[in-house]
Amino acid sequence: MSAVTPSSISVKQARGVERLVTGQATSDGAGVKLTRVLTSNLQHRLDPFLMLDHFGSDKPDDYIAGFPDHPHRGFETVTFMLDGRMRHRDSAGNEGLLGPGGVQWMTAGRGVIHSEIPEQQEGVMAGFQLWLNLPGSAKMREPWYRDFTADQIPRFEHAGVKVCVIAGASHGVTGAVQRDTTEPLYLGLEFAPGARFEQPLAADHNGFVYVYDGELRVGNDAGALTVPKNRMAILANTPGSDGVVISAGAAAARALLIAGRPLRQPIVQYGPFVMNTKEQIYQAVEDFRNGKLA
Ligand code: FE2
């Protein structure tokens, strides 16, 4: 815990839940089993977010092969580990070991080739990878990368909720990463039974709550909707709303709250490349084939 005193806030008009989404079981990399929570058909609705994967297994066969060398261009990847250890190596010479509670923020920009390989033979491997889009003007910027250990992520406890502030700010606590254009908010939330959490959010920012342990209610007291485990609640962009209210019932629960300012630009994705036009995608593929991506 960092020594901060969280400020009190009060959300007057809470956003409701537009709909609940169930993730899709899939596999990626060299056969890593995972649940794709934010799928490509939601990229416009949840702009600037492109993808959210939830991986979690205690069966080594589900994760052991990891994600061998692969490229990225045009966006950022944010990996948040809950359990287990994953080693990252990339074409810029960066290397890091991600452990429980740690976060890796990687801005691919013009291009990165990297590998993400579990550094364990047994036990639980669990966490999330979020893809955050870059504005067109920044898609070809220089790559950037940073690992944060669990104790380097600003965190606080308020009214029975433990909050880790990966990006943005909450209750006066500034998170580990800030971004100008997309203004991402990325909070890890752990609720004690009966706890309640409020977070201001601009009404036009797209956001969602993903419950991965227990269940939570999202919305104001009268209109709150129960969000079961492993469901994503897309927050309605209700005009005049000023934030989100999340409450635990009789049991503890854990969730992610993620929101950001939409870019409202064309999204053209081809696998690990996300650009604004088809021509830029052809260029990315060509650069990769010619060894010029990274
Ligand atoms: Fe990757």
py3Dmol code that shows the C-alpha trace and the ligand (Angstrom):
import py3Dmol

protein = """\
ATOM      1  CA  MET A   1       0.000   0.000   0.000  1.00  0.00           C
ATOM      2  CA  SER A   2       1.320   3.416  -0.846  1.00  0.00           C
ATOM      3  CA  ALA A   3       0.853   6.110   1.778  1.00  0.00           C
ATOM      4  CA  VAL A   4      -1.951   8.025   0.190  1.00  0.00           C
ATOM      5  CA  THR A   5      -5.243   9.225   1.563  1.00  0.00           C
ATOM      6  CA  PRO A   6      -7.916   8.593  -1.023  1.00  0.00           C
ATOM      7  CA  SER A   7     -10.301  11.464  -1.482  1.00  0.00           C
ATOM      8  CA  SER A   8     -14.023  10.952  -1.126  1.00  0.00           C
ATOM      9  CA  ILE A   9     -16.149  11.404  -4.170  1.00  0.00           C
ATOM     10  CA  SER A  10     -19.790  11.200  -4.931  1.00  0.00           C
ATOM     11  CA  VAL A  11     -21.283  10.031  -8.196  1.00  0.00           C
ATOM     12  CA  LYS A  12     -24.666  11.716  -8.631  1.00  0.00           C
ATOM     13  CA  GLN A  13     -25.907  10.068 -11.795  1.00  0.00           C
ATOM     14  CA  ALA A  14     -24.459   6.615 -12.206  1.00  0.00           C
ATOM     15  CA  ARG A  15     -24.233   4.917 -15.552  1.00  0.00           C
ATOM     16  CA  GLY A  16     -26.353   1.872 -16.138  1.00  0.00           C
ATOM     17  CA  VAL A  17     -25.344  -1.343 -17.849  1.00  0.00           C
ATOM     18  CA  GLU A  18     -26.045  -1.384 -21.577  1.00  0.00           C
ATOM     19  CA  ARG A  19     -25.532  -5.118 -21.836  1.00  0.00           C
ATOM     20  CA  LEU A  20     -23.635  -8.103 -20.492  1.00  0.00           C
ATOM     21  CA  VAL A  21     -21.105  -9.921 -22.633  1.00  0.00           C
ATOM     22  CA  THR A  22     -19.868 -13.480 -22.259  1.00  0.00           C
ATOM     23  CA  GLY A  23     -16.326 -14.061 -23.462  1.00  0.00           C
ATOM     24  CA  GLN A  24     -15.419 -16.567 -26.148  1.00  0.00           C
ATOM     25  CA  ALA A  25     -13.143 -19.506 -25.464  1.00  0.00           C
ATOM     26  CA  THR A  26     -10.247 -19.500 -27.897  1.00  0.00           C
ATOM     27  CA  SER A  27      -6.530 -20.125 -28.101  1.00  0.00           C
ATOM     28  CA  ASP A  28      -3.696 -17.920 -29.239  1.00  0.00           C
ATOM     29  CA  GLY A  29       0.080 -17.949 -29.452  1.00  0.00           C
ATOM     30  CA  ALA A  30       1.372 -21.530 -29.384  1.00  0.00           C
ATOM     31  CA  GLY A  31      -1.924 -22.925 -28.139  1.00  0.00           C
ATOM     32  CA  VAL A  32      -2.550 -20.919 -24.969  1.00  0.00           C
ATOM     33  CA  LYS A  33      -6.166 -21.430 -23.907  1.00  0.00           C
ATOM     34  CA  LEU A  34      -7.907 -18.203 -22.997  1.00  0.00           C
ATOM     35  CA  THR A  35     -11.206 -16.355 -22.949  1.00  0.00           C
ATOM     36  CA  ARG A  36     -11.518 -13.416 -25.314  1.00  0.00           C
ATOM     37  CA  VAL A  37     -13.732 -11.039 -23.364  1.00  0.00           C
ATOM     38  CA  LEU A  38     -13.539  -8.061 -25.687  1.00  0.00           C
ATOM     39  CA  THR A  39     -13.837  -9.454 -29.199  1.00  0.00           C
ATOM     40  CA  SER A  40     -13.311  -7.642 -32.499  1.00  0.00           C
ATOM     41  CA  ASN A  41     -17.033  -6.981 -33.004  1.00  0.00           C
ATOM     42  CA  LEU A  42     -16.898  -4.691 -29.933  1.00  0.00           C
ATOM     43  CA  GLN A  43     -13.920  -2.607 -31.106  1.00  0.00           C
ATOM     44  CA  HIS A  44     -16.086   0.304 -32.208  1.00  0.00           C
ATOM     45  CA  ARG A  45     -18.438   0.160 -29.248  1.00  0.00           C
ATOM     46  CA  LEU A  46     -15.537   0.083 -26.797  1.00  0.00           C
ATOM     47  CA  ASP A  47     -13.144   2.326 -28.758  1.00  0.00           C
ATOM     48  CA  PRO A  48     -10.233   2.921 -27.859  1.00  0.00           C
ATOM     49  CA  PHE A  49      -9.996  -0.689 -26.611  1.00  0.00           C
ATOM     50  CA  LEU A  50      -9.389  -3.406 -29.174  1.00  0.00           C
ATOM     51  CA  MET A  51      -9.223  -6.613 -27.169  1.00  0.00           C
ATOM     52  CA  LEU A  52      -9.273  -8.059 -23.659  1.00  0.00           C
ATOM     53  CA  ASP A  53      -8.087 -11.597 -23.051  1.00  0.00           C
ATOM     54  CA  HIS A  54      -8.518 -13.415 -19.747  1.00  0.00           C
ATOM     55  CA  PHE A  55      -6.169 -16.337 -19.307  1.00  0.00           C
ATOM     56  CA  GLY A  56      -6.315 -18.600 -16.304  1.00  0.00           C
ATOM     57  CA  SER A  57      -5.497 -22.242 -15.816  1.00  0.00           C
ATOM     58  CA  ASP A  58      -3.793 -24.627 -13.435  1.00  0.00           C
ATOM     59  CA  LYS A  59      -3.142 -27.086 -16.268  1.00  0.00           C
ATOM     60  CA  PRO A  60       0.331 -26.467 -17.726  1.00  0.00           C
ATOM     61  CA  ASP A  61      -0.762 -27.841 -21.129  1.00  0.00           C
ATOM     62  CA  ASP A  62      -3.107 -24.837 -21.392  1.00  0.00           C
ATOM     63  CA  TYR A  63      -0.325 -22.270 -21.140  1.00  0.00           C
ATOM     64  CA  ILE A  64       3.152 -23.798 -21.191  1.00  0.00           C
ATOM     65  CA  ALA A  65       4.031 -22.998 -24.825  1.00  0.00           C
ATOM     66  CA  GLY A  66       3.244 -19.309 -24.347  1.00  0.00           C
ATOM     67  CA  PHE A  67       3.462 -16.764 -27.122  1.00  0.00           C
ATOM     68  CA  PRO A  68       6.668 -17.249 -29.137  1.00  0.00           C
ATOM     69  CA  ASP A  69       8.084 -14.400 -31.265  1.00  0.00           C
ATOM     70  CA  HIS A  70       5.330 -12.383 -32.930  1.00  0.00           C
ATOM     71  CA  PRO A  71       4.999  -8.791 -34.184  1.00  0.00           C
ATOM     72  CA  HIS A  72       2.762  -5.867 -33.237  1.00  0.00           C
ATOM     73  CA  ARG A  73       2.204  -2.483 -34.832  1.00  0.00           C
ATOM     74  CA  GLY A  74      -0.150   0.420 -34.194  1.00  0.00           C
ATOM     75  CA  PHE A  75      -1.379  -0.018 -30.618  1.00  0.00           C
ATOM     76  CA  GLU A  76      -0.415  -0.776 -27.004  1.00  0.00           C
ATOM     77  CA  THR A  77      -0.610  -4.008 -25.035  1.00  0.00           C
ATOM     78  CA  VAL A  78      -1.128  -4.055 -21.275  1.00  0.00           C
ATOM     79  CA  THR A  79      -0.574  -7.341 -19.437  1.00  0.00           C
ATOM     80  CA  PHE A  80      -1.772  -7.658 -15.832  1.00  0.00           C
ATOM     81  CA  MET A  81      -0.690 -10.847 -14.067  1.00  0.00           C
ATOM     82  CA  LEU A  82      -2.758 -12.289 -11.248  1.00  0.00           C
ATOM     83  CA  ASP A  83      -0.866 -15.540 -10.716  1.00  0.00           C
ATOM     84  CA  GLY A  84       2.222 -17.057 -12.235  1.00  0.00           C
ATOM     85  CA  ARG A  85       5.286 -15.747 -13.997  1.00  0.00           C
ATOM     86  CA  MET A  86       5.777 -14.764 -17.622  1.00  0.00           C
ATOM     87  CA  ARG A  87       9.021 -13.689 -19.280  1.00  0.00           C
ATOM     88  CA  HIS A  88       8.975 -11.077 -22.001  1.00  0.00           C
ATOM     89  CA  ARG A  89      11.711 -10.424 -24.555  1.00  0.00           C
ATOM     90  CA  ASP A  90      11.522  -8.028 -27.482  1.00  0.00           C
ATOM     91  CA  SER A  91      13.322  -6.771 -30.550  1.00  0.00           C
ATOM     92  CA  ALA A  92      14.279  -3.509 -28.817  1.00  0.00           C
ATOM     93  CA  GLY A  93      16.383  -5.498 -26.348  1.00  0.00           C
ATOM     94  CA  ASN A  94      13.929  -5.247 -23.482  1.00  0.00           C
ATOM     95  CA  GLU A  95      13.467  -8.189 -21.178  1.00  0.00           C
ATOM     96  CA  GLY A  96      11.388  -8.554 -18.054  1.00  0.00           C
ATOM     97  CA  LEU A  97       9.795 -11.081 -15.763  1.00  0.00           C
ATOM     98  CA  LEU A  98       6.178 -10.429 -14.924  1.00  0.00           C
ATOM     99  CA  GLY A  99       5.051 -11.815 -11.555  1.00  0.00           C
ATOM    100  CA  PRO A 100       1.798 -11.815  -9.564  1.00  0.00           C
ATOM    101  CA  GLY A 101       0.242  -8.348  -9.417  1.00  0.00           C
ATOM    102  CA  GLY A 102       2.717  -6.997 -11.951  1.00  0.00           C
ATOM    103  CA  VAL A 103       1.908  -5.066 -15.105  1.00  0.00           C
ATOM    104  CA  GLN A 104       3.723  -4.790 -18.391  1.00  0.00           C
ATOM    105  CA  TRP A 105       2.856  -1.853 -20.609  1.00  0.00           C
ATOM    106  CA  MET A 106       4.156  -2.116 -24.148  1.00  0.00           C
ATOM    107  CA  THR A 107       3.594   0.540 -26.795  1.00  0.00           C
ATOM    108  CA  ALA A 108       4.225  -1.218 -30.077  1.00  0.00           C
ATOM    109  CA  GLY A 109       4.151   1.968 -32.152  1.00  0.00           C
ATOM    110  CA  ARG A 110       5.866   1.344 -35.515  1.00  0.00           C
ATOM    111  CA  GLY A 111       6.798  -2.164 -34.555  1.00  0.00           C
ATOM    112  CA  VAL A 112       7.883  -4.641 -31.934  1.00  0.00           C
ATOM    113  CA  ILE A 113       8.614  -8.348 -32.231  1.00  0.00           C
ATOM    114  CA  HIS A 114       8.360 -10.050 -28.881  1.00  0.00           C
ATOM    115  CA  SER A 115       7.809 -13.279 -27.046  1.00  0.00           C
ATOM    116  CA  GLU A 116       5.784 -13.907 -23.888  1.00  0.00           C
ATOM    117  CA  ILE A 117       6.695 -17.241 -22.358  1.00  0.00           C
ATOM    118  CA  PRO A 118       5.529 -18.701 -19.016  1.00  0.00           C
ATOM    119  CA  GLU A 119       8.391 -19.202 -16.608  1.00  0.00           C
ATOM    120  CA  GLN A 120       6.845 -22.048 -14.665  1.00  0.00           C
ATOM    121  CA  GLN A 121       6.195 -25.724 -15.264  1.00  0.00           C
ATOM    122  CA  GLU A 122       3.215 -26.092 -12.938  1.00  0.00           C
ATOM    123  CA  GLY A 123       0.719 -24.164 -10.842  1.00  0.00           C
ATOM    124  CA  VAL A 124      -1.738 -21.462 -11.767  1.00  0.00           C
ATOM    125  CA  MET A 125      -1.117 -18.982 -14.566  1.00  0.00           C
ATOM    126  CA  ALA A 126      -3.738 -16.237 -14.681  1.00  0.00           C
ATOM    127  CA  GLY A 127      -4.111 -12.679 -15.827  1.00  0.00           C
ATOM    128  CA  PHE A 128      -5.292 -10.324 -18.533  1.00  0.00           C
ATOM    129  CA  GLN A 129      -4.051  -8.740 -21.697  1.00  0.00           C
ATOM    130  CA  LEU A 130      -5.703  -5.551 -22.878  1.00  0.00           C
ATOM    131  CA  TRP A 131      -5.085  -3.938 -26.268  1.00  0.00           C
ATOM    132  CA  LEU A 132      -5.373  -0.151 -26.319  1.00  0.00           C
ATOM    133  CA  ASN A 133      -5.439   1.610 -29.669  1.00  0.00           C
ATOM    134  CA  LEU A 134      -3.100   4.437 -30.599  1.00  0.00           C
ATOM    135  CA  PRO A 135      -4.315   7.534 -32.450  1.00  0.00           C
ATOM    136  CA  GLY A 136      -3.363   7.576 -36.132  1.00  0.00           C
ATOM    137  CA  SER A 137      -0.725  10.220 -35.466  1.00  0.00           C
ATOM    138  CA  ALA A 138       1.059   7.908 -32.985  1.00  0.00           C
ATOM    139  CA  LYS A 139       0.775   4.530 -34.697  1.00  0.00           C
ATOM    140  CA  MET A 140       4.283   4.851 -36.151  1.00  0.00           C
ATOM    141  CA  ARG A 141       5.906   6.336 -33.028  1.00  0.00           C
ATOM    142  CA  GLU A 142       8.944   4.729 -31.441  1.00  0.00           C
ATOM    143  CA  PRO A 143       8.113   1.688 -29.317  1.00  0.00           C
ATOM    144  CA  TRP A 144       8.009   2.061 -25.531  1.00  0.00           C
ATOM    145  CA  TYR A 145       8.003  -0.529 -22.811  1.00  0.00           C
ATOM    146  CA  ARG A 146       7.869  -0.691 -19.043  1.00  0.00           C
ATOM    147  CA  ASP A 147       7.479  -3.409 -16.430  1.00  0.00           C
ATOM    148  CA  PHE A 148       5.884  -2.598 -13.094  1.00  0.00           C
ATOM    149  CA  THR A 149       6.169  -4.973 -10.180  1.00  0.00           C
ATOM    150  CA  ALA A 150       3.112  -5.262  -7.935  1.00  0.00           C
ATOM    151  CA  ASP A 151       4.576  -2.780  -5.442  1.00  0.00           C
ATOM    152  CA  GLN A 152       5.280  -0.242  -8.191  1.00  0.00           C
ATOM    153  CA  ILE A 153       1.575   0.023  -9.035  1.00  0.00           C
ATOM    154  CA  PRO A 154      -0.076   2.811  -6.999  1.00  0.00           C
ATOM    155  CA  ARG A 155      -2.795   1.357  -4.788  1.00  0.00           C
ATOM    156  CA  PHE A 156      -5.109   2.355  -1.987  1.00  0.00           C
ATOM    157  CA  GLU A 157      -7.943   0.992   0.094  1.00  0.00           C
ATOM    158  CA  HIS A 158     -11.208   2.847   0.484  1.00  0.00           C
ATOM    159  CA  ALA A 159     -14.371   1.674   2.257  1.00  0.00           C
ATOM    160  CA  GLY A 160     -13.603  -2.012   1.861  1.00  0.00           C
ATOM    161  CA  VAL A 161     -12.316  -1.849  -1.686  1.00  0.00           C
ATOM    162  CA  LYS A 162      -8.666  -2.419  -2.548  1.00  0.00           C
ATOM    163  CA  VAL A 163      -7.812  -0.523  -5.692  1.00  0.00           C
ATOM    164  CA  CYS A 164      -4.735  -0.789  -7.863  1.00  0.00           C
ATOM    165  CA  VAL A 165      -4.445   2.106 -10.274  1.00  0.00           C
ATOM    166  CA  ILE A 166      -2.752   0.802 -13.407  1.00  0.00           C
ATOM    167  CA  ALA A 167      -3.697   3.791 -15.577  1.00  0.00           C
ATOM    168  CA  GLY A 168      -5.528   7.069 -15.088  1.00  0.00           C
ATOM    169  CA  ALA A 169      -6.446   8.218 -11.592  1.00  0.00           C
ATOM    170  CA  SER A 170      -8.889   7.237  -8.862  1.00  0.00           C
ATOM    171  CA  HIS A 171      -9.827   9.003  -5.620  1.00  0.00           C
ATOM    172  CA  GLY A 172      -6.896  11.364  -6.049  1.00  0.00           C
ATOM    173  CA  VAL A 173      -4.369   8.574  -6.640  1.00  0.00           C
ATOM    174  CA  THR A 174      -2.477   8.831  -9.923  1.00  0.00           C
ATOM    175  CA  GLY A 175      -1.889   5.544 -11.718  1.00  0.00           C
ATOM    176  CA  ALA A 176       1.282   4.015 -13.117  1.00  0.00           C
ATOM    177  CA  VAL A 177       0.651   5.088 -16.723  1.00  0.00           C
ATOM    178  CA  GLN A 178      -1.040   8.138 -18.265  1.00  0.00           C
ATOM    179  CA  ARG A 179      -1.930   8.657 -21.912  1.00  0.00           C
ATOM    180  CA  ASP A 180      -3.033  12.000 -23.369  1.00  0.00           C
ATOM    181  CA  THR A 181      -5.322  11.128 -26.246  1.00  0.00           C
ATOM    182  CA  THR A 182      -7.088   7.980 -25.062  1.00  0.00           C
ATOM    183  CA  GLU A 183      -7.002   8.909 -21.332  1.00  0.00           C
ATOM    184  CA  PRO A 184      -7.260   5.263 -20.249  1.00  0.00           C
ATOM    185  CA  LEU A 185      -8.532   4.370 -16.813  1.00  0.00           C
ATOM    186  CA  TYR A 186      -7.522   0.864 -15.744  1.00  0.00           C
ATOM    187  CA  LEU A 187      -8.358  -0.187 -12.187  1.00  0.00           C
ATOM    188  CA  GLY A 188      -8.028  -3.540 -10.461  1.00  0.00           C
ATOM    189  CA  LEU A 189     -10.730  -3.757  -7.775  1.00  0.00           C
ATOM    190  CA  GLU A 190     -11.045  -6.165  -4.846  1.00  0.00           C
ATOM    191  CA  PHE A 191     -14.283  -5.852  -2.897  1.00  0.00           C
ATOM    192  CA  ALA A 192     -14.890  -6.974   0.677  1.00  0.00           C
ATOM    193  CA  PRO A 193     -18.440  -8.236   1.277  1.00  0.00           C
ATOM    194  CA  GLY A 194     -20.885  -5.310   1.129  1.00  0.00           C
ATOM    195  CA  ALA A 195     -18.299  -2.815  -0.101  1.00  0.00           C
ATOM    196  CA  ARG A 196     -19.194  -0.085  -2.599  1.00  0.00           C
ATOM    197  CA  PHE A 197     -16.984   1.830  -5.013  1.00  0.00           C
ATOM    198  CA  GLU A 198     -17.585   5.010  -6.959  1.00  0.00           C
ATOM    199  CA  GLN A 199     -15.559   6.303  -9.876  1.00  0.00           C
ATOM    200  CA  PRO A 200     -16.193   9.465 -11.875  1.00  0.00           C
ATOM    201  CA  LEU A 201     -16.208   8.902 -15.629  1.00  0.00           C
ATOM    202  CA  ALA A 202     -16.841  11.316 -18.474  1.00  0.00           C
ATOM    203  CA  ALA A 203     -20.159  10.347 -20.091  1.00  0.00           C
ATOM    204  CA  ASP A 204     -18.631  10.082 -23.546  1.00  0.00           C
ATOM    205  CA  HIS A 205     -15.796   7.801 -22.491  1.00  0.00           C
ATOM    206  CA  ASN A 206     -16.422   4.152 -23.312  1.00  0.00           C
ATOM    207  CA  GLY A 207     -16.063   1.791 -20.388  1.00  0.00           C
ATOM    208  CA  PHE A 208     -16.743  -1.635 -19.019  1.00  0.00           C
ATOM    209  CA  VAL A 209     -16.534  -3.691 -15.860  1.00  0.00           C
ATOM    210  CA  TYR A 210     -15.236  -7.244 -16.078  1.00  0.00           C
ATOM    211  CA  VAL A 211     -16.029  -9.406 -13.039  1.00  0.00           C
ATOM    212  CA  TYR A 212     -13.612 -12.306 -12.705  1.00  0.00           C
ATOM    213  CA  ASP A 213     -14.295 -13.460  -9.169  1.00  0.00           C
ATOM    214  CA  GLY A 214     -17.637 -13.452  -7.350  1.00  0.00           C
ATOM    215  CA  GLU A 215     -20.392 -11.154  -8.560  1.00  0.00           C
ATOM    216  CA  LEU A 216     -21.039  -7.410  -8.375  1.00  0.00           C
ATOM    217  CA  ARG A 217     -23.860  -4.967  -8.911  1.00  0.00           C
ATOM    218  CA  VAL A 218     -23.236  -2.124 -11.345  1.00  0.00           C
ATOM    219  CA  GLY A 219     -25.392   1.013 -11.407  1.00  0.00           C
ATOM    220  CA  ASN A 220     -27.219   3.157  -8.902  1.00  0.00           C
ATOM    221  CA  ASP A 221     -29.109   1.483  -6.097  1.00  0.00           C
ATOM    222  CA  ALA A 222     -32.505   1.307  -7.784  1.00  0.00           C
ATOM    223  CA  GLY A 223     -31.335   0.409 -11.273  1.00  0.00           C
ATOM    224  CA  ALA A 224     -28.287  -1.706 -10.532  1.00  0.00           C
ATOM    225  CA  LEU A 225     -27.727  -4.874 -12.507  1.00  0.00           C
ATOM    226  CA  THR A 226     -26.006  -7.971 -11.148  1.00  0.00           C
ATOM    227  CA  VAL A 227     -22.915  -8.903 -13.128  1.00  0.00           C
ATOM    228  CA  PRO A 228     -21.982 -12.559 -12.594  1.00  0.00           C
ATOM    229  CA  LYS A 229     -18.494 -14.000 -12.666  1.00  0.00           C
ATOM    230  CA  ASN A 230     -16.714 -13.934 -16.035  1.00  0.00           C
ATOM    231  CA  ARG A 231     -19.093 -11.403 -17.561  1.00  0.00           C
ATOM    232  CA  MET A 232     -18.301  -7.992 -18.953  1.00  0.00           C
ATOM    233  CA  ALA A 233     -20.789  -5.206 -18.323  1.00  0.00           C
ATOM    234  CA  ILE A 234     -20.665  -2.541 -21.023  1.00  0.00           C
ATOM    235  CA  LEU A 235     -21.438   0.782 -19.362  1.00  0.00           C
ATOM    236  CA  ALA A 236     -24.120   2.883 -21.027  1.00  0.00           C
ATOM    237  CA  ASN A 237     -22.911   6.322 -22.194  1.00  0.00           C
ATOM    238  CA  THR A 238     -25.915   7.940 -20.532  1.00  0.00           C
ATOM    239  CA  PRO A 239     -25.952  11.689 -21.301  1.00  0.00           C
ATOM    240  CA  GLY A 240     -25.480  13.648 -18.072  1.00  0.00           C
ATOM    241  CA  SER A 241     -24.042  10.694 -16.182  1.00  0.00           C
ATOM    242  CA  ASP A 242     -20.961  11.416 -14.109  1.00  0.00           C
ATOM    243  CA  GLY A 243     -19.583   8.029 -13.131  1.00  0.00           C
ATOM    244  CA  VAL A 244     -20.017   4.426 -12.180  1.00  0.00           C
ATOM    245  CA  VAL A 245     -21.097   2.803  -8.907  1.00  0.00           C
ATOM    246  CA  ILE A 246     -20.128  -0.813  -8.209  1.00  0.00           C
ATOM    247  CA  SER A 247     -21.280  -2.765  -5.145  1.00  0.00           C
ATOM    248  CA  ALA A 248     -20.515  -6.173  -3.683  1.00  0.00           C
ATOM    249  CA  GLY A 249     -23.175  -8.386  -2.173  1.00  0.00           C
ATOM    250  CA  ALA A 250     -22.677 -10.765   0.727  1.00  0.00           C
ATOM    251  CA  ALA A 251     -19.470 -12.212  -0.729  1.00  0.00           C
ATOM    252  CA  ALA A 252     -16.124 -10.784  -1.771  1.00  0.00           C
ATOM    253  CA  ALA A 253     -15.549 -10.109  -5.456  1.00  0.00           C
ATOM    254  CA  ARG A 254     -12.885  -8.930  -7.877  1.00  0.00           C
ATOM    255  CA  ALA A 255     -13.184  -6.981 -11.097  1.00  0.00           C
ATOM    256  CA  LEU A 256     -11.491  -4.729 -13.611  1.00  0.00           C
ATOM    257  CA  LEU A 257     -12.879  -1.273 -14.408  1.00  0.00           C
ATOM    258  CA  ILE A 258     -11.576  -0.017 -17.742  1.00  0.00           C
ATOM    259  CA  ALA A 259     -12.571   3.152 -19.597  1.00  0.00           C
ATOM    260  CA  GLY A 260     -11.150   5.604 -22.101  1.00  0.00           C
ATOM    261  CA  ARG A 261     -11.828   8.372 -24.549  1.00  0.00           C
ATOM    262  CA  PRO A 262     -12.828   7.041 -27.969  1.00  0.00           C
ATOM    263  CA  LEU A 263     -10.584   7.869 -30.922  1.00  0.00           C
ATOM    264  CA  ARG A 264     -13.429   7.724 -33.496  1.00  0.00           C
ATOM    265  CA  GLN A 265     -10.981   6.742 -36.256  1.00  0.00           C
ATOM    266  CA  PRO A 266     -11.167   3.861 -38.732  1.00  0.00           C
ATOM    267  CA  ILE A 267      -9.957   0.557 -37.281  1.00  0.00           C
ATOM    268  CA  VAL A 268      -8.351  -1.903 -39.694  1.00  0.00           C
ATOM    269  CA  GLN A 269      -6.951  -5.002 -38.017  1.00  0.00           C
ATOM    270  CA  TYR A 270      -4.991  -7.852 -39.511  1.00  0.00           C
ATOM    271  CA  GLY A 271      -3.934 -10.141 -36.673  1.00  0.00           C
ATOM    272  CA  PRO A 272      -1.310  -8.301 -34.611  1.00  0.00           C
ATOM    273  CA  PHE A 273      -1.397  -5.121 -36.737  1.00  0.00           C
ATOM    274  CA  VAL A 274      -4.036  -2.451 -36.092  1.00  0.00           C
ATOM    275  CA  MET A 275      -3.956   0.567 -38.381  1.00  0.00           C
ATOM    276  CA  ASN A 276      -6.370   3.093 -39.937  1.00  0.00           C
ATOM    277  CA  THR A 277      -6.253   1.947 -43.589  1.00  0.00           C
ATOM    278  CA  LYS A 278      -5.769  -1.240 -45.616  1.00  0.00           C
ATOM    279  CA  GLU A 279      -2.713   0.309 -47.272  1.00  0.00           C
ATOM    280  CA  GLN A 280      -1.088   0.737 -43.860  1.00  0.00           C
ATOM    281  CA  ILE A 281      -1.814  -2.922 -43.120  1.00  0.00           C
ATOM    282  CA  TYR A 282      -0.224  -4.034 -46.429  1.00  0.00           C
ATOM    283  CA  GLN A 283       2.789  -1.916 -45.480  1.00  0.00           C
ATOM    284  CA  ALA A 284       3.003  -3.530 -42.037  1.00  0.00           C
ATOM    285  CA  VAL A 285       2.897  -7.041 -43.544  1.00  0.00           C
ATOM    286  CA  GLU A 286       5.535  -6.083 -46.109  1.00  0.00           C
ATOM    287  CA  ASP A 287       7.763  -4.473 -43.466  1.00  0.00           C
ATOM    288  CA  PHE A 288       7.467  -7.590 -41.323  1.00  0.00           C
ATOM    289  CA  ARG A 289       8.334  -9.900 -44.244  1.00  0.00           C
ATOM    290  CA  ASN A 290      11.302  -7.735 -45.173  1.00  0.00           C
ATOM    291  CA  GLY A 291      12.582  -7.571 -41.619  1.00  0.00           C
ATOM    292  CA  LYS A 292      11.860  -3.816 -41.408  1.00  0.00           C
ATOM    293  CA  LEU A 293       9.079  -3.877 -38.823  1.00  0.00           C
ATOM    294  CA  ALA A 294      11.349  -3.875 -35.821  1.00  0.00           C
TER     295      ALA A 294
END
"""
ligand_1 = """\
1
FE2
Fe 2.193 -9.911 -28.005
"""
view = py3Dmol.view(width=600, height=400)
view.addModel(protein, "pdb")
view.setStyle({"model": 0}, {"cartoon": {"style": "trace"}})
view.addModel(ligand_1, "xyz")
view.setStyle({"model": 1}, {"stick": {}})
view.zoomTo()
view.show()
